[in-house]
């Protein structure tokens, strides 16, 4: 069983984000992401973003969600440049700041972090930071948090198998 006591203390202290790079429950995931090829991490992040976006679309029928997804995926494929996709990512962060449901706001931040992974793989772990924080805000049990973390490993394994099937932009393909 993973220990989430520090994260629960952060929640009680009314911190903004409960998970970070020092969260012991995320250290193996951080290590796995850091040791994976850029195309795998990008594939993982875009898959997680698709899942989160599909959830948010059911709650908020914002055209921004589908437009951001299209722009960022085309950027990852080399069909657009960063300056075409970046405004969508920044807009997602702005939306997160005005959404009344704070748990959903964290999911908008998670989405923006995941899409930013196309720029740099270091942003991928932000998906977990924000999504797990959202789950805790909604009262998730330790078991539910642990299952979510396990799902990230499964998603990374899927990305390892499927990353080669994608057409990636040169800057992703040529990164080692």
C-alpha positions in Angstrom: 0.0 0.0 0.0 1.3 3.4 -0.9 1.6 6.2 1.7 -0.3 9.4 0.9 0.1 10.9 4.3 2.2 13.9 3.1 -0.3 14.6 0.4 -3.1 14.5 2.8 -1.2 16.9 5.1 -0.8 19.3 2.1 -4.5 19.1 1.5 -5.2 19.9 5.2 -2.8 22.9 4.9 -4.9 24.1 1.9 -2.0 23.8 -0.5 -2.8 24.3 -4.2 -1.3 21.0 -5.4 -1.0 18.0 -3.2 1.5 16.0 -5.3 4.9 17.0 -6.5 8.3 15.6 -7.4 9.0 14.6 -3.8 5.8 12.5 -3.5 7.1 9.0 -2.6 4.1 7.4 -4.3 5.2 9.0 -7.7 8.9 8.4 -7.6 8.8 5.2 -9.6 6.5 6.9 -12.2 8.8 9.9 -12.4 11.8 7.5 -12.9 9.9 5.6 -15.6 8.9 8.8 -17.5 12.5 10.2 -17.2 14.0 7.0 -18.6 11.6 6.7 -21.5 12.1 7.9 -25.0 10.5 11.2 -25.9 8.1 9.6 -28.4 6.9 7.2 -25.7 6.4 10.0 -23.2 4.6 12.1 -25.8 2.4 9.2 -26.8 1.6 8.5 -23.1 0.7 12.2 -22.5 -1.5 12.5 -25.6 -3.3 9.3 -24.6 -3.9 10.6 -21.1 -5.0 14.0 -22.5 -7.5 12.2 -24.8 -9.0 10.4 -21.8 -9.2 13.6 -19.7 -10.6 15.7 -22.5 -13.3 13.2 -23.3 -14.4 13.4 -19.6 -14.4 17.2 -19.6 -16.3 17.4 -22.9 -19.2 15.6 -21.2 -19.2 18.2 -18.5 -18.3 21.3 -20.4 -19.1 21.5 -24.1 -16.2 23.9 -24.8 -15.0 23.9 -28.4 -11.6 24.7 -26.9 -11.2 21.1 -25.8 -11.5 19.6 -29.3 -9.6 22.5 -30.9 -6.7 22.2 -28.4 -6.6 18.4 -29.0 -6.4 18.8 -32.7 -3.8 21.6 -32.6 -1.5 19.8 -30.2 -1.7 16.5 -32.0 -0.9 18.2 -35.3 2.0 19.9 -33.6 3.3 16.5 -32.4 3.0 15.2 -36.0 4.9 18.2 -37.4 1.9 19.7 -39.2 1.8 22.8 -37.0 4.4 24.8 -35.1 4.5 25.6 -31.4 3.1 29.1 -31.9 -0.1 27.5 -33.4 -0.6 25.2 -30.4 0.6 27.2 -27.5 -2.4 29.6 -27.3 -4.7 26.6 -26.8 -2.5 25.3 -23.9 -2.5 28.7 -22.3 -6.3 29.0 -22.8 -6.8 25.7 -20.9 -4.8 27.1 -18.0 -7.0 30.3 -18.1 -10.2 28.2 -18.2 -8.9 26.2 -15.2 -8.7 29.5 -13.2 -12.4 30.3 -13.8 -14.0 26.9 -13.5 -16.1 26.8 -10.3 -15.6 23.1 -9.6 -12.0 23.1 -8.3 -11.6 19.3 -9.0 -12.5 20.0 -12.7 -10.2 23.0 -12.7 -7.3 20.7 -11.8 -8.2 18.5 -14.7 -8.0 21.4 -17.1 -4.5 22.1 -15.7 -3.6 18.4 -16.1 -4.7 18.6 -19.7 -2.6 21.7 -20.3 0.4 20.0 -18.7 -0.1 16.9 -20.8 -0.3 18.9 -24.0 2.8 20.8 -23.0 4.7 17.5 -23.0 5.0 17.9 -26.8 7.3 20.8 -26.0 9.2 19.0 -23.3 8.7 15.6 -21.7 9.3 17.1 -18.2 5.6 18.3 -18.3 4.2 14.7 -18.5 4.3 14.2 -14.7 2.1 17.2 -14.3 -0.8 15.1 -15.5 -0.4 13.0 -12.4 0.2 15.9 -10.1 -3.0 17.6 -11.1 -5.2 14.6 -11.7 -4.4 13.0 -8.4 -4.9 16.3 -6.6 -8.4 16.5 -8.3 -9.1 13.0 -7.1 -8.2 13.9 -3.5 -10.3 17.0 -3.7 -13.2 14.8 -4.5 -12.5 12.5 -1.6 -10.6 9.6 -3.3 -9.4 6.8 -1.0 -5.8 5.7 -0.9 -6.8 2.6 -2.8 -8.3 4.7 -5.6 -5.2 6.9 -5.8 -3.0 3.8 -6.0 -5.1 2.4 -8.8 -4.8 5.6 -10.7 -1.0 5.6 -10.4 -1.0 1.9 -11.5 -3.1 3.0 -14.6 -0.4 5.5 -15.5 2.1 2.6 -15.7 -0.3 0.7 -17.9 -0.7 3.7 -20.1 3.1 4.0 -20.4 3.3 0.4 -21.4 0.7 0.9 -24.1 2.6 4.0 -25.3 5.8 1.9 -25.5 3.9 -0.5 -27.9 2.2 2.1 -29.9 4.7 5.1 -30.1 6.2 3.6 -33.3 2.9 3.6 -35.1 2.7 7.4 -35.0 4.0 9.9 -37.4 6.0 12.2 -35.2 7.5 15.6 -35.8 11.2 15.6 -36.5 12.0 17.2 -33.1 10.3 14.3 -31.4 11.7 11.6 -33.6 15.2 12.8 -33.3 15.3 13.1 -29.5 17.1 10.5 -27.5 
